[in-house]
């Protein structure tokens, strides 16, 4: 579809920005914010989805105040090649929030969230026990300075 090839304009960028902040914003509210009709915004959203600028709408879990969470970055050195064999072993663990495969002396960094230090220690031990993992270094997050969805 030729309409999908056109560059994003200011209205498209504004819609994407509003949806990044809250993907549940009603179309009527989006239309009001950008000064267009509801149907014009629906058409733009459909075009943005078709062109791949919107890959999906997602849920980001909040952290209830009564349930503290401990976040940590775990650096892995892996001897098994390809590393993907090892990384696939824990990608479905609920504590694993992100995993990045790296080039350099560290093969992967894993962002995890646990209830407390005890659960973090158990998780670290499970990771270290995976065949092919040579070492696991833990860096606990003290404070979040910037976080974007």
Number of C-alpha atoms within 10 A of each C-alpha: 7 5 10 15 9 8 8 12 8 10 16 18 11 15 19 18 12 17 16 16 11 15 14 12 12 11 17 14 12 20 18 12 13 15 12 13 14 16 12 13 21 15 12 15 18 14 18 19 14 14 15 11 14 15 10 8 11 11 9 8 6 6 9 8 7 6 9 12 15 16 23 20 20 20 21 23 20 23 14 13 9 9 17 12 11 18 21 9 12 15 14 9 10 10 18 18 13 12 17 12 14 13 8 8 10 15 17 21 20 21 18 23 21 19 13 13 14 10 14 20 13 12 18 16 12 11 19 18 13 14 13 16 18 13 15 20 13 15 11 15 13 9 7 7 5 5 5 5 8
